[in-house]
Structures are given as structure tokens and as C-alpha cells.
Amino acid sequence: MRNLTLSLVAVVLIATIGLGWMFDGIYNQFLNQKSEQSSQETNGQQSVVDTLEQVGAHLSIALSGIENRQEFIEKWPNEGLLSLRLKPITNFPLPQALLTDLIAGQPLLLETDNSIAMHFYLARTDEVLVLTTLPVAVNQRNSFLPILLTSLFYLAVLLLMLLWLYPLMRRLMTLRQTAKSFGEGNLSQRINVGSISYIRDLELEFNRMAQRIDDLVTDIKLLSSAVSHDLRTPLARIRFGIDTIQEEDDPVLRKRFEQRISDNVDEMVDLVESLLSYARLDQTLITLNKAPVDFLALTTTCINNKSQDTVQVTLDSPKQSVFVDGDLSYLMILMSNLLQNAHQYCRGNIHVKIAEKRNDIIVTVSDDGLGIPTEQREKIIKPFIRGEGADNKVKGYGMGLAIVKRIVEWHHGELIIENSSELGGAQFSVTLPKARLSL
């Protein structure tokens, strides 16, 4: 789930910081343009006020010396941009402070949304001259821009989240369909894990779980097949032996049949013990007591324990000790089973080689038997499966290589089955992690 977390953090950072920075830049540029425009509008308005003040001052001086002032005002074209009015100061309500300034000769500017009015006091006639003009137009074209930028920001965040969620939802739907098909009994269903999938870890775990279940079901099928076959044969012989003993009076023949029954019972005991051993190896909660294991000494011990006069075993290994990080008891079982398998199928020669490769060691066991065909190499490591070269002289139930495969998996190693180029028979190569020894 690490990819999911990292991608989510990346999307959040891009959405909050990246998009926010971009839209802030656009909005700041808009504010700068608006500030310049506002400054220009203020300067224009101030220019209008200055002009209006100069015209009003001259008109107030001129009207003060004219007797027919009202006739002049009436003849003034008020339909234009500048209109004139005369009002008695007594009909002009103002706060006392403003009225005092006006009487003192200060022009009074009053501005509304529809007009700009400049007032001048005519001391000789005790009247107020009012010059009115239209205000400077304010540009409102970009007043909706902040709302537009905010809407675009949320839209961009939404699109970014949808782009992030789409592959996640698609992978989750694929996982759901695969799990549903797997639950319906199609145990071959697996997920094609993508390299950039957000839930890559979850998909890998599902594939491992599915493979594990598939292996268990296969093992159960093989187990039932092996039990039904291998147990029926000795049981039938035991039944036949008991019936024969009941009808036989000769003590020598009775003794012989009793011995055969005993051998058949031993065979059944061996089979049951093999089944129990494999069942114990199949436990997922098994605990490995890992420690540095001298694999060269372990291999030498196993070779000596399996030595036969009719089989020649050669060991090719480094001069110094080679240590593996693993469980001594299970590594002993692994090596013993590989050697036992080689002894059963060889014609007289077995070659064991131990080599170091970076952080691993590779142990190879090869023989001069018939070898294993390519199409049988996947089946041969399953329980209760024996090679085609097996005959009545080869004892066992096909459990050895299945146990080897299980132990190799526990140690995070690798098992490769080939045919030996030197001896011509089967060759089993096991890769195990090298132990790190503290100096």
C-alpha cells in the first residue's frame, strides 16, 4: 500500500500547493492590473474635480458682478455634461462645520453614484452656485474574476482527484472480479500486477494467497488419490493374509503369512508417517530457528550417512566453510532428501557441488540416471508424484522433493530442476541465503 499512500500525498500536495500557487499568481496579476486601473480612474476623477473647481471659481466671480444672475443660469444649456444652479444658502441644509468652510470661501464637493457637484458661496448675494457633472465611469468588467478563479480552482482539484481515483477504482474492480471468480471455483484466476499500480502490494498478496490455496487444493487431491491407492493395496494384502491364516494349519506357512501381514502393516505405518510429516511441514505457523549453519559440514555429514558401496559420491566445494542463514534441522532434511532421491535414481555416480555467488550459496546435486523430462519438472515437486523411472525397487511415496520445495520456500531460496550436462541424469540446484557472520 506504499504506492497508494505516496500517490495520495502527491495528489494532495499538487492540488493544494501547485494549483493554489498557480491561481494565486493569476489573481495577483489581476489585482495589479486592477490597482493600475483604479489609479488611472482616480487620477481621471481628480482631473475632473480640478477642472470643475477652476470653472466654478471663475463663474462664481463672474456671477457676483451680474445683476440678472438667474437669467444667466436659465440660459445655461443644462442638457450638457455641466449644469448650473443657484440656491439661497438658507435653503441649503449643511452641517455647521461644512457650512462654515463654504462661507469662508472653500469649495464644497459632494459626490453621489450619479453625479459630482461642486458648491461655491456667493457672499454678495448670499447664494450657493452648484456645478454638477457626471462621474467618471468605473470599469466593472473584471468584477467576476475572483469568483471565476475560485470555481476553476475547485474544478481543477476535482479533475485531479478523478484522474487519481480512476486507475485506483479500475484496479479495485479488477481485484473484485478476480476474487469473485476465484471464490466461484476458478482457482487459476490471478491478477496481472502493473508496475505503477496503487495497490500493487495488495495484488501481490492476493496472488500469493490464491497460489497458496491452489497448492493446498492440489495437495488434497493428490493426498486423497495417494491414500486411496497406497492404502488399499496393503489393506487388501492384509485382508487376504488374514483369510489365508484362518484356513492354514501349517505352522511354517502361517509364520510366513504373519510376516507378510507385519510387512504390510509397516508399509501402512510408513505411509501414515509420511502423510503426517508433510502435514506438519504444511503448517503456516511453523517457527524456524535460524542461525548461521556450516553447510559444508552439514553436506559432508549427510553424504556419509547416505553412503553406499555401489554408489560413488563426489563433493566439489570451497576450501573454507560456507555458512547459510537457516534452520539446521530442516536444512539437514533438505540435503538428506536430495541425496536420497539421487541414490534412488542414479546408476552409480552422484556429484554434489557447493558454490558461492554474491550473497547466496548454490548447492547442486546431480546423478547419472535417466533424468527428468522438461514437462515433468513442475509435477515432480508435488507430493505423491514419482518420476517415470520409478519402479518397484524404488521405495517411497513421492514426498521427498515436495518437502525439499517447502523447506526452500521457508528459507526464501530457489529450486531449479535440470538435466546434468556432465552425468546426463537429473540435476537439482538449490539457492540459499548466505549468513552474515559478525566479526
Secondary structure by P-SEA (a helix, b strand, c coil): caaaaaaaaaaaaaaccaaaaaaaaaaaaaaaaaaaaaaaaaaaaaaaaaaaaaaaaaaaaaaaaccaaaaaaaaccccccbbbbbbccccccccaaaaaaaaabbbbbbbcccbbbbbbbbccccbbbbbbbbcccccccccaaaaaaaaaaaaaaaaaaaaaaaaaaaaaaaaaaaaaaaaaccccccccccccccaaaaaaaaaaaaaaaaaaaaaaaaaaaaaaaaaaaaaaaaaaaaaaaaacccaaaaaaaaaaaaaaaaaaaaaaaaaaaaaaaacccccccccccaaaaaaaaaaaaaccccbbbbbbbcccbbbbcccaaaaaaaaaaaaaaaaaccccbbbbbbbbcccbbbbbbbcccccccccccccccccccccccccccccccccaaaaaaaaaaaacbbbbbbbbcccccbbbbbbbbbbbccc
